[in-house]
């Protein structure tokens, strides 16, 4: 059987809290899986005085 080949190119905007050094890509059975782990998000707590 004949196989066809093509190329694909795209760009994604990633959030600041993703762990860039832990991004993984795996090509298996013709399927590309990309894993982008999210880092911890620090919640900002603010005290508000009620008068």
C-alpha positions as CSV (number, residue, x, y, z in Angstrom):
1,X,0.0,0.0,0.0
2,X,1.2,3.5,-0.8
3,X,1.7,6.0,2.0
4,X,1.3,9.7,1.6
5,X,3.4,12.2,3.6
6,X,2.7,15.8,4.4
7,X,3.9,18.5,6.8
8,X,2.0,20.5,9.4
9,X,3.0,23.6,11.2
10,X,1.1,25.6,13.9
11,X,1.9,27.9,16.7
12,X,0.2,28.0,20.1
13,X,0.2,30.7,22.7
14,X,1.0,29.0,26.0
15,X,0.0,30.5,29.4
16,X,2.7,31.7,31.7
17,X,2.1,29.0,34.3
18,X,3.0,26.1,32.0
19,X,6.3,24.3,32.8
20,X,8.2,24.8,29.6
21,X,11.1,22.5,30.5
22,X,8.6,19.6,31.0
23,X,6.7,19.8,27.7
24,X,6.8,16.4,25.9
25,X,5.7,15.3,22.4
26,X,5.2,11.7,21.3
27,X,4.4,10.3,17.9
28,X,2.7,6.9,18.1
29,X,0.8,5.1,15.4
30,X,0.5,8.3,13.4
31,X,-0.9,10.4,16.3
32,X,1.0,13.2,17.8
33,X,0.4,13.7,21.5
34,X,1.7,16.9,23.2
35,X,1.7,17.1,27.0
36,X,2.1,20.6,28.5
37,X,2.0,20.4,32.3
38,X,0.7,23.4,34.2
39,X,2.6,24.8,37.1
40,X,1.2,25.9,40.4
41,X,-0.8,29.1,40.3
42,X,-0.4,31.3,43.3
43,X,-3.7,32.7,44.4
44,X,-3.6,36.3,45.5
45,X,-5.4,36.8,48.7
46,X,-6.4,40.3,49.7
47,X,-7.9,41.5,52.9
48,X,-10.6,44.1,52.6
49,X,-11.7,46.1,55.7
50,X,-15.5,46.5,56.0
51,X,-16.6,49.8,57.7
